[in-house]
Amino acid sequence: MIDLNNHKLELIYPCEWCYKIVIHDEHDGHHIAKEIFQERPHKVIHSKVSSKGKYKSFNIELLVHNDDDRTHYHKILHEHKDVKMVL
């Protein structure tokens, strides 16, 4: 079996990247994405709703230019007050 923990993700930049966010049902993934990415081109796609309807998830797709760009937006999404989880 291959241990992926010992391997660094190798990407060729720029590339399309997809963040999945999980938020409480009362919040809007489109509004969160617009707040963070502002005028930067991105696409928001509603993904799923939890079985009890308390949470919903969205995929946010955008072009990232390098590893710092990709990890920066992951951190910003993770720290947003309305985002429960970022995958």
TORROKOL-105144 format. One record per atom (N, C-alpha, C): residue in three letters; atom name; residue number from 1; x, y, z. Coordinates in nm, 2 decimals, decimal comma, padded with zeros to 4 digits, m for minus. Atoms other than C-alpha are relative to their C-alpha. Layout:
BEGIN
DRENZA   r  a   k     xx     yy     zz
DRENZA ALA CA NUM      X      Y      Z
...
***
This chain:
BEGIN
DRENZA   r  a   k     xx     yy     zz
DRENZA MET  N   1  00,08 m00,12  00,00
DRENZA MET CA   1  00,00  00,00  00,00
DRENZA MET  C   1  00,09  00,12  00,00
DRENZA ILE  N   2 m00,07 m00,12  00,01
DRENZA ILE CA   2  00,12  00,35 m00,08
DRENZA ILE  C   2 m00,04  00,10  00,11
DRENZA ASP  N   3  00,03 m00,10 m00,11
DRENZA ASP CA   3  00,15  00,60  00,21
DRENZA ASP  C   3  00,01  00,14 m00,06
DRENZA LEU  N   4  00,00 m00,13  00,06
DRENZA LEU CA   4  00,04  00,93  00,06
DRENZA LEU  C   4  00,04  00,11  00,09
DRENZA ASN  N   5 m00,05 m00,10 m00,09
DRENZA ASN CA   5  00,14  01,12  00,37
DRENZA ASN  C   5  00,14  00,05 m00,03
DRENZA ASN  N   6 m00,14 m00,03  00,03
DRENZA ASN CA   6  00,50  01,11  00,25
DRENZA ASN  C   6  00,02  00,06 m00,13
DRENZA HIS  N   7 m00,01 m00,05  00,14
DRENZA HIS CA   7  00,42  01,26 m00,09
DRENZA HIS  C   7 m00,06  00,14  00,00
DRENZA LYS  N   8  00,05 m00,14  00,01
DRENZA LYS CA   8  00,38  01,63 m00,17
DRENZA LYS  C   8 m00,09  00,00 m00,13
DRENZA LEU  N   9  00,09 m00,02  00,11
DRENZA LEU CA   9  00,09  01,72 m00,40
DRENZA LEU  C   9  00,08  00,08 m00,11
DRENZA GLU  N  10 m00,07 m00,06  00,11
DRENZA GLU CA  10  00,24  01,80 m00,74
DRENZA GLU  C  10 m00,10  00,05 m00,10
DRENZA LEU  N  11  00,10 m00,06  00,09
DRENZA LEU CA  11  00,03  02,04 m00,95
DRENZA LEU  C  11  00,08  00,09 m00,10
DRENZA ILE  N  12 m00,06 m00,09  00,10
DRENZA ILE CA  12  00,11  02,23 m01,27
DRENZA ILE  C  12 m00,09  00,12  00,00
DRENZA TYR  N  13  00,08 m00,12 m00,01
DRENZA TYR CA  13  00,00  02,59 m01,22
DRENZA TYR  C  13  00,02  00,08 m00,13
DRENZA PRO  N  14  00,13 m00,01 m00,07
DRENZA PRO CA  14 m00,21  02,77 m01,31
DRENZA PRO  C  14 m00,09 m00,12 m00,03
DRENZA CYS  N  15  00,10  00,12  00,02
DRENZA CYS CA  15 m00,49  02,51 m01,27
DRENZA CYS  C  15 m00,13  00,04  00,07
DRENZA GLU  N  16  00,13 m00,01 m00,06
DRENZA GLU CA  16 m00,85  02,49 m01,19
DRENZA GLU  C  16  00,00 m00,08  00,14
DRENZA TRP  N  17  00,00  00,06 m00,13
DRENZA TRP CA  17 m00,91  02,41 m00,82
DRENZA TRP  C  17 m00,14  00,01  00,06
DRENZA CYS  N  18  00,14  00,01 m00,06
DRENZA CYS CA  18 m01,23  02,31 m00,63
DRENZA CYS  C  18  00,01 m00,01  00,15
DRENZA TYR  N  19  00,01  00,01 m00,14
DRENZA TYR CA  19 m01,29  02,39 m00,27
DRENZA TYR  C  19 m00,15 m00,04  00,03
DRENZA LYS  N  20  00,14  00,03 m00,05
DRENZA LYS CA  20 m01,59  02,23 m00,10
DRENZA LYS  C  20 m00,02  00,06  00,14
DRENZA ILE  N  21  00,03 m00,05 m00,14
DRENZA ILE CA  21 m01,74  02,42  00,19
DRENZA ILE  C  21 m00,13 m00,06  00,05
DRENZA VAL  N  22  00,12  00,05 m00,07
DRENZA VAL CA  22 m01,99  02,30  00,44
DRENZA VAL  C  22 m00,04  00,12  00,09
DRENZA ILE  N  23  00,05 m00,12 m00,08
DRENZA ILE CA  23 m02,21  02,57  00,60
DRENZA ILE  C  23 m00,13 m00,04  00,06
DRENZA HIS  N  24  00,13  00,02 m00,06
DRENZA HIS CA  24 m02,51  02,59  00,82
DRENZA HIS  C  24 m00,11  00,04 m00,10
DRENZA ASP  N  25  00,11 m00,02  00,10
DRENZA ASP CA  25 m02,84  02,58  00,63
DRENZA ASP  C  25 m00,05  00,15 m00,02
DRENZA GLU  N  26  00,05 m00,13  00,02
DRENZA GLU CA  26 m02,93  02,94  00,70
DRENZA GLU  C  26  00,09  00,10 m00,07
DRENZA HIS  N  27 m00,09 m00,09  00,07
DRENZA HIS CA  27 m02,62  03,08  00,53
DRENZA HIS  C  27  00,00 m00,03 m00,15
DRENZA ASP  N  28  00,00  00,01  00,15
DRENZA ASP CA  28 m02,56  03,13  00,15
DRENZA ASP  C  28  00,14 m00,02 m00,05
DRENZA GLY  N  29 m00,13  00,03  00,05
DRENZA GLY CA  29 m02,26  02,97 m00,02
DRENZA GLY  C  29  00,04  00,10 m00,11
DRENZA HIS  N  30 m00,03 m00,10  00,10
DRENZA HIS CA  30 m02,29  03,22 m00,31
DRENZA HIS  C  30  00,05  00,13  00,06
DRENZA HIS  N  31 m00,04 m00,12 m00,07
DRENZA HIS CA  31 m02,27  03,51 m00,08
DRENZA HIS  C  31  00,14 m00,01  00,06
DRENZA ILE  N  32 m00,13  00,02 m00,06
DRENZA ILE CA  32 m01,97  03,37  00,11
DRENZA ILE  C  32  00,11  00,00 m00,11
DRENZA ALA  N  33 m00,10  00,00  00,11
DRENZA ALA CA  33 m01,78  03,31 m00,22
DRENZA ALA  C  33  00,02  00,14 m00,05
DRENZA LYS  N  34 m00,01 m00,14  00,06
DRENZA LYS CA  34 m01,86  03,66 m00,35
DRENZA LYS  C  34  00,07  00,09  00,10
DRENZA GLU  N  35 m00,06 m00,07 m00,11
DRENZA GLU CA  35 m01,75  03,80 m00,01
DRENZA GLU  C  35  00,16 m00,02  00,00
DRENZA ILE  N  36 m00,14  00,04 m00,01
DRENZA ILE CA  36 m01,41  03,62 m00,03
DRENZA ILE  C  36  00,07  00,03 m00,13
DRENZA PHE  N  37 m00,07 m00,01  00,13
DRENZA PHE CA  37 m01,33  03,61 m00,40
DRENZA PHE  C  37 m00,03  00,13 m00,08
DRENZA GLN  N  38  00,04 m00,12  00,06
DRENZA GLN CA  38 m01,50  03,94 m00,49
DRENZA GLN  C  38 m00,01  00,00 m00,15
DRENZA GLU  N  39  00,01 m00,01  00,15
DRENZA GLU CA  39 m01,43  04,02 m00,86
DRENZA GLU  C  39  00,08 m00,12 m00,07
DRENZA ARG  N  40 m00,08  00,11  00,06
DRENZA ARG CA  40 m01,20  03,72 m00,91
DRENZA ARG  C  40 m00,10 m00,11 m00,06
DRENZA PRO  N  41  00,10  00,09  00,06
DRENZA PRO CA  41 m01,38  03,48 m01,15
DRENZA PRO  C  41  00,00 m00,13  00,08
DRENZA HIS  N  42  00,02  00,13 m00,07
DRENZA HIS CA  42 m01,52  03,17 m00,97
DRENZA HIS  C  42 m00,14 m00,05 m00,04
DRENZA LYS  N  43  00,13  00,07  00,02
DRENZA LYS CA  43 m01,81  02,93 m01,00
DRENZA LYS  C  43 m00,04 m00,07  00,13
DRENZA VAL  N  44  00,05  00,06 m00,12
DRENZA VAL CA  44 m02,03  02,82 m00,71
DRENZA VAL  C  44 m00,11 m00,09 m00,04
DRENZA ILE  N  45  00,09  00,10  00,04
DRENZA ILE CA  45 m02,22  02,50 m00,74
DRENZA ILE  C  45 m00,06 m00,07  00,13
DRENZA HIS  N  46  00,06  00,07 m00,12
DRENZA HIS CA  46 m02,47  02,37 m00,47
DRENZA HIS  C  46  00,03 m00,15 m00,02
DRENZA SER  N  47 m00,04  00,14  00,00
DRENZA SER CA  47 m02,36  02,02 m00,38
DRENZA SER  C  47 m00,10 m00,09  00,07
DRENZA LYS  N  48  00,09  00,09 m00,07
DRENZA LYS CA  48 m02,56  01,85 m00,11
DRENZA LYS  C  48 m00,06  00,07  00,12
DRENZA VAL  N  49  00,06 m00,04 m00,13
DRENZA VAL CA  49 m02,78  01,89  00,20
DRENZA VAL  C  49  00,01 m00,12  00,09
DRENZA SER  N  50 m00,01  00,11 m00,09
DRENZA SER CA  50 m02,72  01,69  00,51
DRENZA SER  C  50 m00,14 m00,07  00,02
DRENZA SER  N  51  00,12  00,08 m00,01
DRENZA SER CA  51 m02,97  01,42  00,60
DRENZA SER  C  51 m00,11  00,07  00,09
DRENZA LYS  N  52  00,09 m00,07 m00,08
DRENZA LYS CA  52 m03,13  01,63  00,87
DRENZA LYS  C  52 m00,03  00,15 m00,04
DRENZA GLY  N  53  00,02 m00,13  00,06
DRENZA GLY CA  53 m03,11  01,95  00,66
DRENZA GLY  C  53  00,07  00,11  00,08
DRENZA LYS  N  54 m00,07 m00,10 m00,09
DRENZA LYS CA  54 m02,89  02,13  00,92
DRENZA LYS  C  54  00,12  00,07 m00,08
DRENZA TYR  N  55 m00,12 m00,05  00,07
DRENZA TYR CA  55 m02,59  02,17  00,68
DRENZA TYR  C  55 m00,02 m00,02 m00,15
DRENZA LYS  N  56  00,00  00,02  00,14
DRENZA LYS CA  56 m02,54  02,22  00,31
DRENZA LYS  C  56  00,14  00,02 m00,05
DRENZA SER  N  57 m00,13 m00,02  00,05
DRENZA SER CA  57 m02,23  02,21  00,09
DRENZA SER  C  57  00,00  00,06 m00,14
DRENZA PHE  N  58 m00,02 m00,06  00,13
DRENZA PHE CA  58 m02,11  02,40 m00,21
DRENZA PHE  C  58  00,14 m00,03 m00,05
DRENZA ASN  N  59 m00,13  00,01  00,07
DRENZA ASN CA  59 m01,83  02,35 m00,46
DRENZA ASN  C  59  00,03  00,14 m00,05
DRENZA ILE  N  60 m00,05 m00,13  00,05
DRENZA ILE CA  60 m01,63  02,67 m00,54
DRENZA ILE  C  60  00,12 m00,03 m00,09
DRENZA GLU  N  61 m00,11  00,03  00,09
DRENZA GLU CA  61 m01,42  02,64 m00,85
DRENZA GLU  C  61  00,06  00,13 m00,05
DRENZA LEU  N  62 m00,06 m00,11  00,05
DRENZA LEU CA  62 m01,16  02,89 m00,96
DRENZA LEU  C  62  00,14 m00,04 m00,05
DRENZA LEU  N  63 m00,14  00,01  00,05
DRENZA LEU CA  63 m00,82  02,93 m01,13
DRENZA LEU  C  63  00,10  00,04  00,11
DRENZA VAL  N  64 m00,10 m00,04 m00,10
DRENZA VAL CA  64 m00,53  02,92 m00,88
DRENZA VAL  C  64  00,13  00,01 m00,08
DRENZA HIS  N  65 m00,13 m00,03  00,07
DRENZA HIS CA  65 m00,19  03,06 m00,99
DRENZA HIS  C  65  00,12 m00,07  00,05
DRENZA ASN  N  66 m00,11  00,06 m00,06
DRENZA ASN CA  66  00,04  02,89 m00,75
DRENZA ASN  C  66 m00,04 m00,07  00,13
DRENZA ASP  N  67  00,03  00,07 m00,12
DRENZA ASP CA  67  00,06  02,69 m00,43
DRENZA ASP  C  67 m00,04  00,09  00,11
DRENZA ASP  N  68  00,04 m00,10 m00,10
DRENZA ASP CA  68  00,05  03,00 m00,21
DRENZA ASP  C  68 m00,14  00,05 m00,02
DRENZA ASP  N  69  00,13 m00,05  00,03
DRENZA ASP CA  69 m00,26  03,12 m00,39
DRENZA ASP  C  69 m00,10 m00,10  00,04
DRENZA ARG  N  70  00,09  00,11 m00,04
DRENZA ARG CA  70 m00,43  02,78 m00,34
DRENZA ARG  C  70 m00,02 m00,01  00,15
DRENZA THR  N  71  00,00  00,02 m00,15
DRENZA THR CA  71 m00,34  02,75  00,03
DRENZA THR  C  71 m00,06  00,13  00,07
DRENZA HIS  N  72  00,05 m00,12 m00,06
DRENZA HIS CA  72 m00,42  03,12  00,10
DRENZA HIS  C  72 m00,16  00,00  00,00
DRENZA TYR  N  73  00,14  00,00  00,01
DRENZA TYR CA  73 m00,78  03,08 m00,02
DRENZA TYR  C  73 m00,06 m00,11  00,09
DRENZA HIS  N  74  00,05  00,11 m00,09
DRENZA HIS CA  74 m00,82  02,75  00,17
DRENZA HIS  C  74 m00,01  00,06  00,15
DRENZA LYS  N  75 m00,01 m00,06 m00,13
DRENZA LYS CA  75 m00,71  02,94  00,49
DRENZA LYS  C  75 m00,11  00,10  00,02
DRENZA ILE  N  76  00,11 m00,11 m00,01
DRENZA ILE CA  76 m00,95  03,24  00,42
DRENZA ILE  C  76 m00,14 m00,07  00,01
DRENZA LEU  N  77  00,13  00,07 m00,01
DRENZA LEU CA  77 m01,24  03,00  00,36
DRENZA LEU  C  77 m00,02 m00,06  00,14
DRENZA HIS  N  78  00,01  00,07 m00,12
DRENZA HIS CA  78 m01,16  02,80  00,67
DRENZA HIS  C  78 m00,02  00,10  00,12
DRENZA GLU  N  79  00,02 m00,10 m00,11
DRENZA GLU CA  79 m01,15  03,12  00,89
DRENZA GLU  C  79 m00,13  00,08 m00,01
DRENZA HIS  N  80  00,13 m00,08  00,01
DRENZA HIS CA  80 m01,48  03,26  00,76
DRENZA HIS  C  80 m00,10 m00,05  00,11
DRENZA LYS  N  81  00,09  00,03 m00,11
DRENZA LYS CA  81 m01,73  03,28  01,04
DRENZA LYS  C  81 m00,12 m00,09 m00,03
DRENZA ASP  N  82  00,12  00,08  00,04
DRENZA ASP CA  82 m02,01  03,11  00,84
DRENZA ASP  C  82  00,04 m00,14 m00,05
DRENZA VAL  N  83 m00,04  00,13  00,06
DRENZA VAL CA  83 m01,80  02,81  00,71
DRENZA VAL  C  83  00,03 m00,09  00,11
DRENZA LYS  N  84 m00,02  00,10 m00,10
DRENZA LYS CA  84 m01,81  02,50  00,92
DRENZA LYS  C  84  00,12 m00,09 m00,04
DRENZA MET  N  85 m00,11  00,08  00,04
DRENZA MET CA  85 m01,56  02,30  00,71
DRENZA MET  C  85  00,04  00,03 m00,14
DRENZA VAL  N  86 m00,05 m00,01  00,13
DRENZA VAL CA  86 m01,34  02,32  00,40
DRENZA VAL  C  86  00,07 m00,13 m00,04
DRENZA LEU  N  87 m00,06  00,12  00,05
DRENZA LEU CA  87 m01,25  02,02  00,20
DRENZA LEU  C  87  00,07  00,03 m00,14
***
